[in-house]
């Protein structure tokens, strides 16, 4: 296949493509505080409506800084 055969198949980069709406995903949150941030994010996770909980996962881990 020569260069002239491929020229017509290329797409222009400047064409405005439709934006897609991202689905909910997985979030890993690591905190270095005692309990305040951990409790905040766990409360946030628990406040998500039930119909959305199947689309999102939030895991909160506590770590110690050196």
N, CA, C and O atoms as a CHARMM CRD file, in Angstrom:
* protein
*
  264
    1    1 UNK  N      0.86000  -1.16700   0.00000 PROA 1      0.00000
    2    1 UNK  CA     0.00000   0.00000   0.00000 PROA 1      0.00000
    3    1 UNK  C      0.90000   1.22100   0.00000 PROA 1      0.00000
    4    1 UNK  O      1.74300   1.38000   0.88300 PROA 1      0.00000
    5    2 UNK  N      0.72500   2.05900  -0.96400 PROA 2      0.00000
    6    2 UNK  CA     1.54200   3.24900  -1.08600 PROA 2      0.00000
    7    2 UNK  C      0.97000   4.42700  -0.32400 PROA 2      0.00000
    8    2 UNK  O     -0.15100   4.37900   0.18300 PROA 2      0.00000
    9    3 UNK  N      1.76200   5.48700  -0.25300 PROA 3      0.00000
   10    3 UNK  CA     1.36000   6.69200   0.47000 PROA 3      0.00000
   11    3 UNK  C      0.10900   7.31400  -0.13400 PROA 3      0.00000
   12    3 UNK  O     -0.76200   7.78200   0.59800 PROA 3      0.00000
   13    4 UNK  N      0.01000   7.32400  -1.43800 PROA 4      0.00000
   14    4 UNK  CA    -1.15200   7.93100  -2.09100 PROA 4      0.00000
   15    4 UNK  C     -2.44500   7.18500  -1.77000 PROA 4      0.00000
   16    4 UNK  O     -3.51700   7.78900  -1.76700 PROA 4      0.00000
   17    5 UNK  N     -2.36300   5.90300  -1.50400 PROA 5      0.00000
   18    5 UNK  CA    -3.55500   5.13000  -1.17300 PROA 5      0.00000
   19    5 UNK  C     -4.03700   5.42300   0.24800 PROA 5      0.00000
   20    5 UNK  O     -5.22300   5.26500   0.53800 PROA 5      0.00000
   21    6 UNK  N     -3.13900   5.84600   1.13300 PROA 6      0.00000
   22    6 UNK  CA    -3.50000   6.09300   2.53200 PROA 6      0.00000
   23    6 UNK  C     -3.95300   7.52000   2.78500 PROA 6      0.00000
   24    6 UNK  O     -4.57000   7.77900   3.81900 PROA 6      0.00000
   25    7 UNK  N     -3.68200   8.43100   1.91200 PROA 7      0.00000
   26    7 UNK  CA    -3.97400   9.84500   2.15600 PROA 7      0.00000
   27    7 UNK  C     -5.44700  10.11100   2.42100 PROA 7      0.00000
   28    7 UNK  O     -5.76900  10.91200   3.29900 PROA 7      0.00000
   29    8 UNK  N     -6.33100   9.48100   1.71000 PROA 8      0.00000
   30    8 UNK  CA    -7.75200   9.74900   1.86200 PROA 8      0.00000
   31    8 UNK  C     -8.34800   9.19500   3.14500 PROA 8      0.00000
   32    8 UNK  O     -9.41500   9.65100   3.55700 PROA 8      0.00000
   33    9 UNK  N     -7.71100   8.23900   3.78900 PROA 9      0.00000
   34    9 UNK  CA    -8.27900   7.58200   4.96300 PROA 9      0.00000
   35    9 UNK  C     -7.94400   8.30300   6.26700 PROA 9      0.00000
   36    9 UNK  O     -8.46100   7.93200   7.32000 PROA 9      0.00000
   37   10 UNK  N     -7.10500   9.30800   6.21800 PROA 10     0.00000
   38   10 UNK  CA    -6.71500   9.99100   7.45200 PROA 10     0.00000
   39   10 UNK  C     -7.81000  10.93100   7.92100 PROA 10     0.00000
   40   10 UNK  O     -8.48300  11.57700   7.11700 PROA 10     0.00000
   41   11 UNK  N     -7.97800  10.99700   9.24200 PROA 11     0.00000
   42   11 UNK  CA    -8.96800  11.89800   9.82300 PROA 11     0.00000
   43   11 UNK  C     -8.27700  13.16900  10.30000 PROA 11     0.00000
   44   11 UNK  O     -7.13300  13.13400  10.75100 PROA 11     0.00000
   45   12 UNK  N     -8.96800  14.26500  10.19700 PROA 12     0.00000
   46   12 UNK  CA    -8.44000  15.54300  10.63200 PROA 12     0.00000
   47   12 UNK  C     -8.49000  15.62100  12.15300 PROA 12     0.00000
   48   12 UNK  O     -9.51400  15.28400  12.74700 PROA 12     0.00000
   49   13 UNK  N     -7.41800  16.05400  12.79300 PROA 13     0.00000
   50   13 UNK  CA    -7.36600  16.16800  14.25100 PROA 13     0.00000
   51   13 UNK  C     -8.21400  17.31200  14.77300 PROA 13     0.00000
   52   13 UNK  O     -8.62600  17.30000  15.93300 PROA 13     0.00000
   53   14 UNK  N     -8.47500  18.29300  13.93800 PROA 14     0.00000
   54   14 UNK  CA    -9.16600  19.49100  14.38800 PROA 14     0.00000
   55   14 UNK  C    -10.68600  19.37100  14.34800 PROA 14     0.00000
   56   14 UNK  O    -11.38600  20.31600  14.71100 PROA 14     0.00000
   57   15 UNK  N    -11.19700  18.25000  13.92300 PROA 15     0.00000
   58   15 UNK  CA   -12.64500  18.05900  13.89800 PROA 15     0.00000
   59   15 UNK  C    -13.13400  17.95500  15.33600 PROA 15     0.00000
   60   15 UNK  O    -12.58900  17.19500  16.13600 PROA 15     0.00000
   61   16 UNK  N    -14.16500  18.72700  15.65100 PROA 16     0.00000
   62   16 UNK  CA   -14.71100  18.72800  17.00100 PROA 16     0.00000
   63   16 UNK  C    -15.53800  17.46300  17.20100 PROA 16     0.00000
   64   16 UNK  O    -16.60800  17.31000  16.61400 PROA 16     0.00000
   65   17 UNK  N    -15.04000  16.57900  18.01900 PROA 17     0.00000
   66   17 UNK  CA   -15.75500  15.34400  18.31500 PROA 17     0.00000
   67   17 UNK  C    -16.72200  15.59000  19.45900 PROA 17     0.00000
   68   17 UNK  O    -16.48900  16.46000  20.29900 PROA 17     0.00000
   69   18 UNK  N    -17.77800  14.84500  19.49400 PROA 18     0.00000
   70   18 UNK  CA   -18.74300  15.01200  20.58100 PROA 18     0.00000
   71   18 UNK  C    -18.10400  14.54600  21.88700 PROA 18     0.00000
   72   18 UNK  O    -17.36700  13.56100  21.92200 PROA 18     0.00000
   73   19 UNK  N    -18.40100  15.26800  22.94500 PROA 19     0.00000
   74   19 UNK  CA   -17.83500  14.90600  24.24000 PROA 19     0.00000
   75   19 UNK  C    -18.64500  13.77600  24.83400 PROA 19     0.00000
   76   19 UNK  O    -19.86400  13.71700  24.67300 PROA 19     0.00000
   77   20 UNK  N    -17.97100  12.89400  25.50900 PROA 20     0.00000
   78   20 UNK  CA   -18.66900  11.78100  26.13800 PROA 20     0.00000
   79   20 UNK  C    -18.78700  12.04800  27.62900 PROA 20     0.00000
   80   20 UNK  O    -17.92200  12.68700  28.23000 PROA 20     0.00000
   81   21 UNK  N    -19.83000  11.56900  28.19600 PROA 21     0.00000
   82   21 UNK  CA   -20.05300  11.73000  29.62300 PROA 21     0.00000
   83   21 UNK  C    -19.43800  10.52300  30.31700 PROA 21     0.00000
   84   21 UNK  O    -19.86800   9.39300  30.08400 PROA 21     0.00000
   85   22 UNK  N    -18.44000  10.74400  31.16400 PROA 22     0.00000
   86   22 UNK  CA   -17.80200   9.59900  31.81700 PROA 22     0.00000
   87   22 UNK  C    -18.72900   8.96700  32.84400 PROA 22     0.00000
   88   22 UNK  O    -19.48400   9.65200  33.53400 PROA 22     0.00000
   89   23 UNK  N    -18.65400   7.66600  32.92500 PROA 23     0.00000
   90   23 UNK  CA   -19.40500   6.96000  33.95800 PROA 23     0.00000
   91   23 UNK  C    -18.65300   7.08800  35.27300 PROA 23     0.00000
   92   23 UNK  O    -17.47400   7.44000  35.30300 PROA 23     0.00000
   93   24 UNK  N    -19.34100   6.80100  36.32800 PROA 24     0.00000
   94   24 UNK  CA   -18.68200   6.82000  37.62100 PROA 24     0.00000
   95   24 UNK  C    -17.63100   5.73200  37.64000 PROA 24     0.00000
   96   24 UNK  O    -17.69500   4.79000  36.84900 PROA 24     0.00000
   97   25 UNK  N    -16.68300   5.84900  38.51500 PROA 25     0.00000
   98   25 UNK  CA   -15.59600   4.89500  38.52100 PROA 25     0.00000
   99   25 UNK  C    -15.18800   4.48400  39.91100 PROA 25     0.00000
  100   25 UNK  O    -16.00500   4.41200  40.82900 PROA 25     0.00000
  101   26 UNK  N    -13.92800   4.21800  40.04400 PROA 26     0.00000
  102   26 UNK  CA   -13.35500   3.71400  41.28100 PROA 26     0.00000
  103   26 UNK  C    -12.40700   4.76500  41.82100 PROA 26     0.00000
  104   26 UNK  O    -11.54900   5.26300  41.09300 PROA 26     0.00000
  105   27 UNK  N    -12.55300   5.10200  43.07300 PROA 27     0.00000
  106   27 UNK  CA   -11.71200   6.11500  43.69200 PROA 27     0.00000
  107   27 UNK  C    -11.01600   5.52200  44.89700 PROA 27     0.00000
  108   27 UNK  O    -11.66200   4.94500  45.77300 PROA 27     0.00000
  109   28 UNK  N     -9.71700   5.66000  44.94500 PROA 28     0.00000
  110   28 UNK  CA    -8.91600   5.22000  46.08200 PROA 28     0.00000
  111   28 UNK  C     -8.41400   6.46800  46.78400 PROA 28     0.00000
  112   28 UNK  O     -7.71100   7.28300  46.18700 PROA 28     0.00000
  113   29 UNK  N     -8.77300   6.61700  48.04700 PROA 29     0.00000
  114   29 UNK  CA    -8.39500   7.79600  48.82000 PROA 29     0.00000
  115   29 UNK  C     -7.50600   7.33400  49.96300 PROA 29     0.00000
  116   29 UNK  O     -7.90100   6.48700  50.76500 PROA 29     0.00000
  117   30 UNK  N     -6.30400   7.89500  50.03300 PROA 30     0.00000
  118   30 UNK  CA    -5.36500   7.56300  51.10300 PROA 30     0.00000
  119   30 UNK  C     -5.11600   8.82900  51.89400 PROA 30     0.00000
  120   30 UNK  O     -4.69800   9.84400  51.33500 PROA 30     0.00000
  121   31 UNK  N     -5.36900   8.77800  53.19100 PROA 31     0.00000
  122   31 UNK  CA    -5.18500   9.94900  54.04300 PROA 31     0.00000
  123   31 UNK  C     -4.07700   9.68700  55.04500 PROA 31     0.00000
  124   31 UNK  O     -3.76800   8.53800  55.36000 PROA 31     0.00000
  125   32 UNK  N     -3.47500  10.77200  55.54700 PROA 32     0.00000
  126   32 UNK  CA    -2.41000  10.63000  56.54000 PROA 32     0.00000
  127   32 UNK  C     -2.78700  11.29200  57.86300 PROA 32     0.00000
  128   32 UNK  O     -1.90800  11.64400  58.65000 PROA 32     0.00000
  129   33 UNK  N     -4.06600  11.46200  58.11000 PROA 33     0.00000
  130   33 UNK  CA    -4.51200  12.04800  59.36700 PROA 33     0.00000
  131   33 UNK  C     -5.09300  10.95800  60.25200 PROA 33     0.00000
  132   33 UNK  O     -5.25900   9.81200  59.83500 PROA 33     0.00000
  133   34 UNK  N     -5.39700  11.34400  61.47500 PROA 34     0.00000
  134   34 UNK  CA    -5.88000  10.34800  62.43200 PROA 34     0.00000
  135   34 UNK  C     -7.21700   9.75700  61.99500 PROA 34     0.00000
  136   34 UNK  O     -7.26800   8.61400  61.54100 PROA 34     0.00000
  137   35 UNK  N     -8.28300  10.51100  62.12400 PROA 35     0.00000
  138   35 UNK  CA    -9.59400   9.98500  61.76900 PROA 35     0.00000
  139   35 UNK  C    -10.46200  10.98100  61.02400 PROA 35     0.00000
  140   35 UNK  O    -11.44100  10.57400  60.39900 PROA 35     0.00000
  141   36 UNK  N    -10.14700  12.26900  61.06400 PROA 36     0.00000
  142   36 UNK  CA   -11.05700  13.28100  60.53700 PROA 36     0.00000
  143   36 UNK  C    -11.32300  13.10000  59.05300 PROA 36     0.00000
  144   36 UNK  O    -12.48100  12.99800  58.64700 PROA 36     0.00000
  145   37 UNK  N    -10.27400  13.05700  58.22900 PROA 37     0.00000
  146   37 UNK  CA   -10.47300  12.90600  56.78600 PROA 37     0.00000
  147   37 UNK  C    -11.08600  11.55700  56.45900 PROA 37     0.00000
  148   37 UNK  O    -11.94900  11.46000  55.58700 PROA 37     0.00000
  149   38 UNK  N    -10.64600  10.51800  57.15300 PROA 38     0.00000
  150   38 UNK  CA   -11.19300   9.18400  56.90700 PROA 38     0.00000
  151   38 UNK  C    -12.69800   9.18500  57.15900 PROA 38     0.00000
  152   38 UNK  O    -13.46200   8.66000  56.34900 PROA 38     0.00000
  153   39 UNK  N    -13.12800   9.76700  58.27100 PROA 39     0.00000
  154   39 UNK  CA   -14.56000   9.83600  58.58200 PROA 39     0.00000
  155   39 UNK  C    -15.30700  10.69700  57.56700 PROA 39     0.00000
  156   39 UNK  O    -16.43900  10.38600  57.19800 PROA 39     0.00000
  157   40 UNK  N    -14.67400  11.77700  57.11700 PROA 40     0.00000
  158   40 UNK  CA   -15.30400  12.65700  56.12600 PROA 40     0.00000
  159   40 UNK  C    -15.58700  11.89400  54.83100 PROA 40     0.00000
  160   40 UNK  O    -16.70000  11.94800  54.30800 PROA 40     0.00000
  161   41 UNK  N    -14.58400  11.18800  54.31800 PROA 41     0.00000
  162   41 UNK  CA   -14.76400  10.48600  53.04800 PROA 41     0.00000
  163   41 UNK  C    -15.69400   9.28700  53.18700 PROA 41     0.00000
  164   41 UNK  O    -16.43100   8.97300  52.25200 PROA 41     0.00000
  165   42 UNK  N    -15.67400   8.61300  54.32900 PROA 42     0.00000
  166   42 UNK  CA   -16.61500   7.51900  54.53100 PROA 42     0.00000
  167   42 UNK  C    -18.04200   8.05100  54.61700 PROA 42     0.00000
  168   42 UNK  O    -18.97100   7.41500  54.11900 PROA 42     0.00000
  169   43 UNK  N    -18.22400   9.21400  55.24600 PROA 43     0.00000
  170   43 UNK  CA   -19.54300   9.83900  55.28300 PROA 43     0.00000
  171   43 UNK  C    -20.00300  10.25500  53.90200 PROA 43     0.00000
  172   43 UNK  O    -21.18100  10.13000  53.56700 PROA 43     0.00000
  173   44 UNK  N    -19.07100  10.75100  53.09800 PROA 44     0.00000
  174   44 UNK  CA   -19.39000  11.10800  51.71300 PROA 44     0.00000
  175   44 UNK  C    -19.83800   9.87400  50.94100 PROA 44     0.00000
  176   44 UNK  O    -20.82000   9.91400  50.19900 PROA 44     0.00000
  177   45 UNK  N    -19.10900   8.78300  51.12400 PROA 45     0.00000
  178   45 UNK  CA   -19.46700   7.53000  50.45300 PROA 45     0.00000
  179   45 UNK  C    -20.85800   7.06000  50.88100 PROA 45     0.00000
  180   45 UNK  O    -21.64500   6.61000  50.04800 PROA 45     0.00000
  181   46 UNK  N    -21.15800   7.16300  52.16100 PROA 46     0.00000
  182   46 UNK  CA   -22.44900   6.69600  52.66600 PROA 46     0.00000
  183   46 UNK  C    -23.60300   7.60600  52.25200 PROA 46     0.00000
  184   46 UNK  O    -24.75700   7.17900  52.27200 PROA 46     0.00000
  185   47 UNK  N    -23.30900   8.85900  51.87500 PROA 47     0.00000
  186   47 UNK  CA   -24.37100   9.79100  51.49400 PROA 47     0.00000
  187   47 UNK  C    -24.76700   9.67900  50.02100 PROA 47     0.00000
  188   47 UNK  O    -25.69800  10.35400  49.58300 PROA 47     0.00000
  189   48 UNK  N    -24.07800   8.84200  49.25900 PROA 48     0.00000
  190   48 UNK  CA   -24.39400   8.66200  47.83900 PROA 48     0.00000
  191   48 UNK  C    -25.71600   7.90700  47.72600 PROA 48     0.00000
  192   48 UNK  O    -25.91100   6.91400  48.42800 PROA 48     0.00000
  193   49 UNK  N    -26.62300   8.34900  46.86500 PROA 49     0.00000
  194   49 UNK  CA   -27.90600   7.65200  46.70300 PROA 49     0.00000
  195   49 UNK  C    -27.70900   6.18800  46.30000 PROA 49     0.00000
  196   49 UNK  O    -26.74300   5.83900  45.62100 PROA 49     0.00000
  197   50 UNK  N    -28.63200   5.35600  46.72700 PROA 50     0.00000
  198   50 UNK  CA   -28.52800   3.91000  46.49100 PROA 50     0.00000
  199   50 UNK  C    -28.44800   3.56200  45.00300 PROA 50     0.00000
  200   50 UNK  O    -27.74200   2.62500  44.62900 PROA 50     0.00000
  201   51 UNK  N    -29.15800   4.29900  44.15700 PROA 51     0.00000
  202   51 UNK  CA   -29.14400   3.96400  42.72800 PROA 51     0.00000
  203   51 UNK  C    -27.79700   4.25300  42.07700 PROA 51     0.00000
  204   51 UNK  O    -27.51600   3.72700  41.00000 PROA 51     0.00000
  205   52 UNK  N    -26.95500   5.07800  42.70400 PROA 52     0.00000
  206   52 UNK  CA   -25.63100   5.37200  42.15800 PROA 52     0.00000
  207   52 UNK  C    -24.53400   4.52700  42.79300 PROA 52     0.00000
  208   52 UNK  O    -23.42900   4.45400  42.25700 PROA 52     0.00000
  209   53 UNK  N    -24.81700   3.89300  43.91300 PROA 53     0.00000
  210   53 UNK  CA   -23.78400   3.12400  44.61000 PROA 53     0.00000
  211   53 UNK  C    -23.28100   1.94200  43.79900 PROA 53     0.00000
  212   53 UNK  O    -22.15800   1.48500  44.01500 PROA 53     0.00000
  213   54 UNK  N    -24.07900   1.44000  42.87800 PROA 54     0.00000
  214   54 UNK  CA   -23.61900   0.32200  42.05700 PROA 54     0.00000
  215   54 UNK  C    -22.65900   0.78500  40.96500 PROA 54     0.00000
  216   54 UNK  O    -21.98600  -0.04200  40.35100 PROA 54     0.00000
  217   55 UNK  N    -22.58200   2.09500  40.71100 PROA 55     0.00000
  218   55 UNK  CA   -21.71400   2.63300  39.66000 PROA 55     0.00000
  219   55 UNK  C    -20.42400   3.22800  40.19400 PROA 55     0.00000
  220   55 UNK  O    -19.56000   3.61800  39.40800 PROA 55     0.00000
  221   56 UNK  N    -20.27200   3.30800  41.50000 PROA 56     0.00000
  222   56 UNK  CA   -19.10600   3.97700  42.05600 PROA 56     0.00000
  223   56 UNK  C    -18.58100   3.17900  43.24400 PROA 56     0.00000
  224   56 UNK  O    -19.35000   2.56900  43.98700 PROA 56     0.00000
  225   57 UNK  N    -17.27800   3.19300  43.40800 PROA 57     0.00000
  226   57 UNK  CA   -16.65400   2.53900  44.55300 PROA 57     0.00000
  227   57 UNK  C    -15.64800   3.50600  45.15500 PROA 57     0.00000
  228   57 UNK  O    -14.78100   4.02400  44.45100 PROA 57     0.00000
  229   58 UNK  N    -15.76100   3.74700  46.44100 PROA 58     0.00000
  230   58 UNK  CA   -14.82600   4.61700  47.15200 PROA 58     0.00000
  231   58 UNK  C    -14.21000   3.80100  48.27400 PROA 58     0.00000
  232   58 UNK  O    -14.92700   3.27400  49.12500 PROA 58     0.00000
  233   59 UNK  N    -12.90500   3.69100  48.28400 PROA 59     0.00000
  234   59 UNK  CA   -12.17500   2.99200  49.33900 PROA 59     0.00000
  235   59 UNK  C    -11.28600   4.00500  50.03800 PROA 59     0.00000
  236   59 UNK  O    -10.57100   4.76300  49.38400 PROA 59     0.00000
  237   60 UNK  N    -11.32800   4.02000  51.35900 PROA 60     0.00000
  238   60 UNK  CA   -10.55000   4.97700  52.13900 PROA 60     0.00000
  239   60 UNK  C     -9.58700   4.19000  53.01000 PROA 60     0.00000
  240   60 UNK  O     -9.99500   3.31400  53.77200 PROA 60     0.00000
  241   61 UNK  N     -8.30000   4.51000  52.89000 PROA 61     0.00000
  242   61 UNK  CA    -7.26700   3.87100  53.69300 PROA 61     0.00000
  243   61 UNK  C     -6.49900   4.93400  54.45100 PROA 61     0.00000
  244   61 UNK  O     -6.28600   6.03900  53.95300 PROA 61     0.00000
  245   62 UNK  N     -6.09200   4.59200  55.64400 PROA 62     0.00000
  246   62 UNK  CA    -5.29900   5.50100  56.46300 PROA 62     0.00000
  247   62 UNK  C     -3.84600   5.04400  56.40600 PROA 62     0.00000
  248   62 UNK  O     -3.56000   3.85100  56.50400 PROA 62     0.00000
  249   63 UNK  N     -2.93900   5.99000  56.24900 PROA 63     0.00000
  250   63 UNK  CA    -1.52000   5.67600  56.21100 PROA 63     0.00000
  251   63 UNK  C     -0.78500   6.60700  57.15000 PROA 63     0.00000
  252   63 UNK  O     -1.27200   7.69200  57.46400 PROA 63     0.00000
  253   64 UNK  N      0.34800   6.20100  57.58500 PROA 64     0.00000
  254   64 UNK  CA     1.17300   7.01700  58.47700 PROA 64     0.00000
  255   64 UNK  C      2.30000   7.66000  57.67400 PROA 64     0.00000
  256   64 UNK  O      2.92600   7.00900  56.83800 PROA 64     0.00000
  257   65 UNK  N      2.55400   8.94200  57.93300 PROA 65     0.00000
  258   65 UNK  CA     3.66200   9.61900  57.26800 PROA 65     0.00000
  259   65 UNK  C      4.92800   9.40700  58.06900 PROA 65     0.00000
  260   65 UNK  O      4.88600   9.17700  59.27800 PROA 65     0.00000
  261   66 UNK  N      6.02800   9.48500  57.39700 PROA 66     0.00000
  262   66 UNK  CA     7.31800   9.26100  58.04500 PROA 66     0.00000
  263   66 UNK  C      7.87000  10.54000  58.59300 PROA 66     0.00000
  264   66 UNK  O      8.95500  10.54500  59.17500 PROA 66     0.00000
